[in-house]
Amino acid sequence: MVLLTSVLSVAIAAQAVFCSPVRSRSPYVVKETHNVPRQWKRVSRAPSAHTIDLHIGIKQGQFDELERHLYEVSDPSHDRYGKHLSHDEVNALVKPSEETLNLVNEWLRDNGIESLTYSPSKDWISVSLPVETVERLLDTEYSTFEHERDGDRLVRTSKWSLPAHLHEHIDVIQPTNSFFRMGAQKATYIDSAPYIPAGYTPPTDPAISSVCNVSSVTPQCFMELYGTKGYKPKAAGKNKVGFTNYLGEIPIRPDTAKFLQKYRPEAVSSAYTFKGVSLADGPLQDGPLNATQAESGISREANLDVQAIAGISWPTPIETWSTGGSPPFIPDTNTPTDTNEPYLVWVQYILSQKSIPQTITTSYGDDEQTIPKSYAERVCKDFARIGARGTSLLFSSGDGGVGEPGTCLTNDGKNTTQFLPAFPAGCPFVTAVGATMNFQPEEVAYRAPSVNPKHSFYASGAGFSNYFSRPKYQDKDVPAYVKALDGKYDGLYNKSGRAYPDISAQGLYFAYVWNGTEGVISGTSASCPLTGGIISLVNDALIASGKPSLGFLNPWIYSKGYKGFTDITKGSSHGCDTDGFPAVPGWDPVTGFGTPNFKKLVQIASGGY
């Protein structure tokens, strides 16, 4: 809470007349400007009394040292491989210097802001303040913005300032100029009979053909296709897998029980035993959907996630987090409820926990350019912290290929045509998962709107980050791919950027249950939790044999783990009115190294092959 003395209240009121910031030992200078994305339109001045949960990212003490540790414990050729850091060791490395903490606290205290919440490592400060106070503190002006596609509203500003002496001590403050919604990847819901492509050839392998149906893929198909059939987890008491929920999404237990009853009857009890955690008043519900939720389609994504994971990884314990701070919004109040940064809430919660799952999947993301670079960099650093502790973080690569048609323009005011990378998929400290379809061979998942006009364009997300440079673990594979393009798409993507995805899995026509009804659903929001379930089984095999979990996957995948994935060479990413990046032998920015072969992955991870 905020404590203001009567004297300070008078001072602030006087300053408001001149639109100047509150007290500071040095003049205010603009810290960051970020253009409002074209999909967002200003509606009005933000309500002055509206509360914002402000997150202040303090400059971390030794992140470079943390990064060194991360790569050493994640590199299978290093003698420290698998020797992951503890919660306390990670916190000690990123804790800000005393000078930094003292200066930031002085600034807040001098302006009457004293009831602060610190992260365990003290690199994040959280405080709830009314808009008018935040405006004075950051010398800015907030407005209410509305998204042209769905009417969601946010309270944001295009720029904010800090006293000059604090610029080097504060990395980021949000919510300010970030329009990142952390929305679920645009899963394609199919209500009628799925489209079967002309010329489709059923699998030639009798075992796969008997359980894999192109119009509805099931856990039996995944187990056969990716080789987990017959594996019985042995470390379920030590190994865990988790997934995230936002935007009011919650996994509905009766729906999951119905799904498992049909496809994994031995696992049906897990529908009522997986652990659900509510953050920032996020919803938790054990009963069936109510009429309002059904009408708005709530929990399709959450149901897909838990059913994809449980269907492949049972009896590995599942943990899920439902984070609040999201719509619905009642337009006539002109007071948005989605003013906060629920993703930052989740990250800070996970980092505060002594024990976290060894595998965590997230099916949410947005265009990279909807957020300022400082936000992306700081959140990405927090992902590195999670990886250093031995957790594999998997993110959907997106469902818009290299960019949905009609949207492929830069947000820098120049409106330059460009492929649109995604975040968090483009962060170098996460493993991005693309989508495939069909079975023998698998190919890039793609459906044009013409296939079914009722549903929108869908193509497995692919690209090169404009914010993050190519990490060293990609130096062998990515330049070779770029060179082979021979200039194609030059100027439309960042050749030196972090490329994604890293791996892929089935992502078309998943069987699932929602609102008591069986259906199918598509997207990298399906392939990501499926892959997470398979990685959790690899971790199970390792832990059961006395070995550490895989942790941050990418250095291992790019150096030797790639041998445990089936290469995908058919199809392309599409988007931006192009065919997009093509799949080729070896790594490509469409399916990465391909789809998992569980038995090979276990063998490689165990030191063989």
N, C-alpha and C positions, 0 to 999 in steps of 0.2 A: 504494500500500500504506500501512498504518498503522504508525507508529512510536510505541511507548509505552515510556516509561522504567519501571524497576521501581518508582520512587517513585510515579509516576502510577497504575500498576496497583494499588498498595495503596490509594491514595486513591479510585480508582473502586470498588474492592471495598467500601470503607467506605461510600461514598455509596449503593451499591446497596441496602444495608440500609434506608436511609431513602427509597429511590426518588426521590432528588433528582438534578438534572442535574449536569454537570461544571462546571469553573471558568468564571466569567464576571465581568466588571467591573461588571455591573448585574444586577438580579434577572430571572428568567425570567418572561415573560408570554405567554399564549397568542397565537400569531400567526394561526392559522386553524383553524376547525372546519368539517367537512363531513360531513353525515349519511351513514351507510352506505346505499347504494341498496337498495331492498327486495328486489331479485333476489339480493342477496348475504347469506349467513348465516354468522355466526361459527362456526368449527369448534373452534378451540383457541388457546391461547397460541402465538405464533410461536416457532420454535426459536431459542434465543439465539445459536447459532453460525452461523446461516444468513447468507450474505453478501448485502448489498444494494449495488447500484451507485448511489450517491447523486449526484443532480444538483442543484447549488445555483445558482439563477438570481440573479445579482447585479444590483442596480439599474443600468440603462443610463444613460450620461451624457447623451446628447442625442437621445433618441428622437423628441421633438417636431420637431426639426430634420430628422431622417431622414424622418419622415412628410411634412413639407413638400416635401422633395426628391422623394419617391415620387410625390406627386400632380402635381407640376409636370412630371416626365418622363413621366407617364402620361396627361396631359390634352392631347388633340390641338389644343386652342385655345391652348396655352401655347407660347411661343417656345423652351422647353427640351424640348419633346416629343421623346421618343426618345433623349435624351442621358443614357443610363443610367449609374449610378454603378459604379465599380470595386469589386472585393473589398476593397481597402485603404481606399477612401473610406467604404464602409459601416462597416467595423470601427472606423475613427477616430471616427465619429459615435456609436456605441453603447458605446465603451469606458467602463467605470466610472471615476469620479473616483479620484484617488490616496487620498483620505480613506476612501472606501468600501472599496477593496481592502485598505488597511492594517488597517482595523477587522475585516473578515471574516477576513483571514489571521491576525491576532492571536488571535482567538477560536479558530480551528482549531489554531493552533500551541500555544496555552496548554493545549490538551487533547490534545497529543501527536499531532495529525494533521498530517503534513507532506508526505507523498508525494501531491501533488495534480496533476491534469491540468487545464490551462486551455484554453478555446477561444481561437482566434486573437485575438478582441477582448476576451478576459478577462472576459466577462460571464457565462460559465458555468464552474463548477468541478465536476469529477467526481472521486469517490473511492470506493473499495470498502471497506466496513466491515461487521463482523458486526452482527447485529440488536441485541445487547446494548449495543454502543457507540453506535449510532444512537439508541437509546432514551434513553441518558443525555445525549447531545449535544442532543437535541431535547425532553427532559423529557416523554416519551410512552411508550406501551406498544403494541407491534405484536401483531396477531393474525392467524391464518390464516382467510381467508374463502373460501367456496365458492359458485359461481354455481349457482342452483337449476335452470337450464335444461340446462347441459352439463357441470357438475361441475368446470369450470376453477377453479383456486385462485390466490389472491393473498395476499401478506403486506402488510397495510396497517394504518393507524390512523385514527381519526376526527378527531383533532386533534393539533396539534404546537405547540411553543413555541420562542421565541428570547429571548435576553437583550434587555431593553427597548431598549438603545441600538442594536441591530442591525435593528430592525423597519423602519426607513426605508432600510436599505441592502441588504436581501435581499427579493426579490419572491416567490420560490417555492423550495421544496425538495421534490423528488420522487425516488423513490416514498414518499409519506406517505399522504395522504388522498384520492388520486385513484383511482377505480375504472374509469377510462377504459381499455378493452381494445384500442382501435384495431383492432377486428375488421373483417373484410371485410364490405361491405354484403351484406345477406342475399340473395345471388343465388338465384334459384329454379331448381333443376335439374329438367329435364323428361326422364324416362326413356322415357315412352311417347309416343304421337302427340300433338302439341300441340293444344290446344283452339282451334278456329276459331269466333269468335263468330257467333251467329245474325244474319243480315242483313248480314254483311260483304260489301262491294262491292269487287271488284278494281280496281286503278288504271285510269283511262281513257287515260292516256298510254301508247301502245304500247311505247315504249322502257323505261319503268318497269315496265310489266306483264310484259314479257318476262324480266325478271331479278329481280323482287321477289315473293317468295312469303311470305304471312303466316305460314306454319308453319315457315319457316327462312330468316332473312334473312342475306345473304352480302355479301362485299366488292363484288361486281358490282352488287348492289342499292344499297349505300351510295354507290358512285361515281356511279351514275346519278341517284339521288335527291338527292344533295347537290352534284352538279356537278363532281366532281373527275376524272371520266373524261376521259382524253386529256391531262391535265396531267403533264408530265415534270419532276420536281424538278431544279433546276440548281445548288443550293447544298448538296448532300449532304455535302460536305467541311467545311462551316462550320456548318451547321444540324444540331441533334440534338434527339431527343425521349426522355424517360425516364419510368419508372414505378416504383412502390414495391411491395415485398413484405414481409409480416409473417406471424407464426403458422406458420412453417415452409414457407410457400408459395415455390415456385420455378418459373420457366417451363421446361417440359420440351422440349428441342430437337427430338427425333424427332417428338413430337406436332405441334409447330409446322411442321416440315418437311412432314409429311403434310397439314396444313391448307393450307399455301401451294402444295403440289404440285397440289392440286385447284382452288384459287380464285385463286392468283396464282403460277403456275408459274415466271414469270421472277424471282420473289423468293425461291425456295426456299433458295438458298444463305444468305440472311440469317438463317435459323433457327440456323445454326452460327456466325455472326459477330457477333451482337449482344453487347454488353459486359455481363457480369454482375459485380457487386461484392458481396462478403460483408462485412457489418458485424456486430460483436459475435457472431462465430461463426455467423452466419446461413448456411443451407445453399446450396450451389451444386452442381448436378448436370447432367451432359450426357447421361446414359443414360436409359433408360426408367424408369417408376415401378417401385418394388419392391412386393412384396406388402403390406407394412405401409402404405405410402403409398396404394396403391390402395384398401385396405380402409377407410381413414379419409378418403378423398376429397381428399387433399392435392393442391394445385396446380391445381385447377379454376379458381380465380380468377386465378392467375398466367398460366395458359395462355390464358384469355380475354383478359387485358390485352395480352399480346404479339401474339396473333393479330389482335385488333381494330386495334391500331396498325399492325402490319406490313402487314395487308391493305389499308390505305388510304393509308399514307404512304411505302411503299418507293420509292426506296432510302435514305430518310433514316436515318442511323445511330440505333440504339436503345441506351439504357443502362438497366440495371435494378439495383436495390439490394435484397438479401435481408438483412433485419435480424433478428438472433437475439433471445433473451430472451422465449421463448414456450413454450406447452405442446408436447408431451404431458407430463402429470404422472402419477406413479405414486402413487395415493392412499395405499397402505399405508405409505409412508415418512413421511407427514405433513410433508414438506419440499418446498414448492412450488418449481418452477423458474421460474414466471412472476412473479418478484418485481420485475422491473425495468421501465423505461419505454423500450421499443424505439423509440418514436416520437421521443423526445428524442435518442436515439442518431443516428437518421437526420438530424434537423434540424441537429444540431451538425456532422455529417459534411459535409452539403451546404454549410453556411455556411463550412466550413474550406477548401473547394475554390476554386482560382483560376478554374477554368472549369467551368460547369455547363450542362446542356441548356437551350435556349430555351423548351421546353415540358415540363412535368412533370405527370403525372396520378396521382391516388391514389383507389383504390376502397374506402377504409377509413374508418370513422368510428364514432360511438356517440352515445347520447343526451347532449345537452349537460349535463344535470343529474347525470350520473355523475361529473363532474369539478368540482373547486372553481374558482371564477371566476379566481383568480390564475393557475392553470395555463393556462386557456384564453386569458387575456389575454397571458401571456408567450409562448406558442407562436404566437399570432396576430401578435405583434410580430416574431417571427422570420420569419414568412411575408412581412411587409412588407419585410424586408431582402432576401429572395430576389427579390421583385418589383422592388425598386429597382435590382437588377442586370440587369434586362431579361428575366426569366424569367416565363412565364405559368404560374401554379399552378392546376390544375383539380381539383376534388373532387366525388365523387358526392354527390348531395343526400340519399341514403338511399332505402330501399325500403319504409318503413312509413307512407307518406302523412304525415298530421299526427300519427300515433301509432298503433302497433299496437293493435287492440282488446284491452281488458282491462289495458292498461299505462298509461293516460293519467291518472296521478296525480302530484302534485308530490312532491319528495323533501325537503321542508322540515319534515316532521313533522306537517303539517296535512292531508295526503292530499287536496288540492284537485284536482278534475277540471280538466285543462288539456291543451292540445295540447303535444306534446313536440318541441321543436326539436333539431336535430342539430349536432354539432361534428365536424370543422372546417368543415362547410358554412356555418355561421352566422358565420364570421370575415369581416369586411369586406374583408380583403386577399387573398381567394381568389375564384375564379370557380366557383360551384356549378352542377352539371349535372344536370338532371332527365331523365326518360325519356318517350319517346313510343312509339306503336305504330300499325299500319296505315300507309297510304301517301298516298292522295288522298281526303280529307285525312288528315294525321296527327292523332292525338289523344292525350290523356294515357294513359300506360301504366297499366293496372290489371287485376288478376285477383283475384277474390274466392275464398276457400277452397272455396266450393261448386262452383267450376269444376272443380277436381280436388282432392278431399279429401286426397290424398296430399301435397299441397304447401300451404304456408302462404300467408297473406294477402300480397299484393304490390301496392304502389301507389307511384308516383313520389313521393319525399320532398319536402315543402314546409313552409314555416313562417317564423316570425319569432323571432329570437334573444332570449332573456331576459338575456343577458350583454352583448351589443354593441348600441349604439344605431344608429339608421339613419344610414348614411354620406351625405354630401352628394350623391354622384352618384345617389342614389335619391330625392332630394327632389321631383323632378318626377313620377315615375311611381307610387311606392308610396302616398303619401297619397291620390292620386286613386282607386287601387284600393280602399283601406280605406274611403273615403267612399262608394263605390258599393256596398259590402256593406251599408250602411245599418243597422249595428248587429248584423248576423248574426255570431254567435260571439263577441260582446263578452264579455270576461272569460276567454276560453279562450286568448287569444294576446296578445302584447305589440305593440300597434299602433305603437309608436315604435321597435321593434327592427329590426335589420338583417334584411331579408327575402331569401328565397332560394327557388328557384334563380334564376340569371341567364339561362341558356340551356338548351337540351335537345337530345336526339338519340334515335334509335331505341334501345329498351331491352327489346325482347321477342323471345324465340326467336332469339337469335344462333346461327348455325352455328359450331361450334368442335369441336376434337378434344382428347380427354383419355384417357390410358391406351390410346392406339392406336385409340380408337373415336370415330366421329363422333356428335355429339349437338347439342342446342340448350340454351341457357342464357339467363336473363333477369335484368335488374336495372339500376339506375343504375351498377353496377359494369361494365356493358357500354357504356352510353351515354357514360360519362366518358372511357375510353381512345379510343373512336371519335372523340369530339369533339377530344381531344388530338391525334390523328393529323391531323385536318383543320386545326386551328390551326397545327400544325407545317408544313403545306403552305403556309399563308398566310405564315408566317415565311420559308419557303424563297423564295417569290416576292419578298418584300421584300428579303431579304439578297442575292439574285441581282441585284437592280436597284440595289444600293448603299445601301439603306435599313436602319435598325436594326430589330430584332425588335419585336413588339408589346409585350412585357413585361407588366406588370400590366394585365389586359384591361378591368376594369370601368369606369373613367372613359371609356375609348374606346367601349365597347359602349353605355353609357347616353347618351352625347352624340351619337354618329353611327353607330357600328358596328351598332346595332340594325337599321338598314336592310338589312343583309346577312343577316338571319335571317327565316325564314318563320313568320309568326304562327300559333300553335295556339290554337284557340278552342273545341275540343270536349273534354269530359270534366272530371273534377275529381280532387282528390288523395285523397279518402276517408281513413278512419282515425278512431280514437276514437269509433266507432259513429256517425259522421256522414258526410255526403257530402264534407266537407272544402272547401277553397277551390276555387272554380270557375275554369276557364280562360275568359278573356274576350279581346276584341280588345285588342291592346297587351300591355304587360307584365302578368304575373300570377305569384303565388307557387306555381305548379304546373309551368309550362314556361318561365318567364322570358319572354324575347323570342322564343322559338321555336327552330327548327332551322336549321342553317347552310346558306347558299347560297354555295358556295366562290367562284364567279366574282364575285359582288357584294362579298364580303368583301375579295377582293384589290383590286378596283377602289376601294373605300372606303378601305382601308388605304393604298393608293398615292396617295391625295389626290384621287381622282376621285369621281364620283357625286354 
